[in-house]
Amino acid sequence: MNVFRSAFFTYSLVGLANTLLHWQIFFVLRVAVGLDQSISNLAAFGIAASFSYYLNALYTFEAKLSVTGYMVFLCAMGALSYAVGYLGDRWRLHGLLTVAVFSLLSLVFGFLLSRFVVFRGHRP
């Protein structure tokens, strides 16, 4: 259990950097460019996810990079990203609430997906 906790801590640190990157890109696309929340959230996720996939493979799970693993992660979490953005548009939520909700969901579901599917069999 201690190893699991350590991996979640490292994943959370990478996630913090990922979140800052995601939020900055989201707000630039949403406010400065004027895109919908769904598209802004998906685009910001794609950039931030590439960053975090690389760091998590190296430092959290000590795994080799895999195109298949990357695509599984990108598709599953990208669908969640778009869905949260879509609901933000549909329900006319403030953008800050949209990215906050996605960030919390992403932390939990992203870790579980990474740990038990994408990087299965690797540390922790």
N, C-alpha and C positions, 0 to 999 in steps of 0.2 A: 504494500500500500504506500510506503514511503517513496518508492520509485515513481509510482503513479502521480503522487502529489508533486514531486520534483518536476516531472514532465509537464504537469498542468501549470506550474509556476513559470517555467520557461516559455511554454506556449502562451501564457498570459502576457509576459513581457513583450514577446514578438507581436502579440495581438494589440498591445497598447500602441506600439509604433505603427502597426497596420491601421489601427483606428484613426490615428492622427492624419495619416496619409489619405485614407478613405474620406474622412470628413472634409478635408481641404479640397479635394478634387470634386466631391459632391457639391459643395457650396459654390465653387467656381462655375461648374456646369449649370447649376440650378439658378443662381442669382446673376452671374455675369453673362452667361450664354443664353439663359432662359429656357433650358430643356425641362421636360417633365421630370418629376421625382423618380419615376420608374427607370427612365433612361439614364439619368444622372447617377442613381444608385448602382445600376448595373455596370456602367462604365467605370465609376470609382472603385467598385468591387474588383473588377477585372485587373486593374492596375495594382491595387493593394494586395490582392490575392497572389499575384505573381511574386511580389516581394515576400510575403509571409510564407508561401509554399517553399521557396528557396531556403529561407532562414530556418524554418521548422524542420525541413529535411536534414539540414546540416547540424543544427544545435539541439533541437528538442528530441528528435527520433533517431539521429545519427544514421540516416538512410541515404541510399543513392537516389539521385533524382530520376524520376520515371515519367515519361510522357503520358503513359496510361494513368498513373496515379494523379498526375497534374490535371488531366482532362476530367477524371472522375470528380476530383475536388472542385474544379472550376465549374463544371456543369451542375453539380448538386447544390453548391453554395450560391452559384450564379442564379439558379432558379429561385432560391430563397430570397436573394437580394432583389430580384425583379418583382417577386410577389409582394414583398414588404413595400417597395416603392410604388407598386400599382395600388395597393391598399391606401398608402399615403395620399396618392392622387385622388382616388375614388372618395375617400372620406375627408378630403381637404385638410389633412393634418399639416401642422407646421413641419418644415424640413428637419428641424432639430429633433423632433420627436421621431420622425421616420428613421433617421440614421442612428439614433439612440436605441430604438427597438431592434433594428437590424444588428447593431453591434452586440447587444446582449444575446440575441439568438445565435449570432455567428460564433460567439465565444463558446457557448455550450455545444451546439450542433457541429461546429467546425472541429472542435477538439475530439468529440466522439467519432466523427467521420474519419478524421486523420488517424486517430489511435487504433480504431478497430477495423478500418477498411483500407485507407490509402497507405498507411505505414504499418500495417499488420505484420507482426513477426519481427519488428525492429524494436530497439529500446524504446520505451522503458521496460 
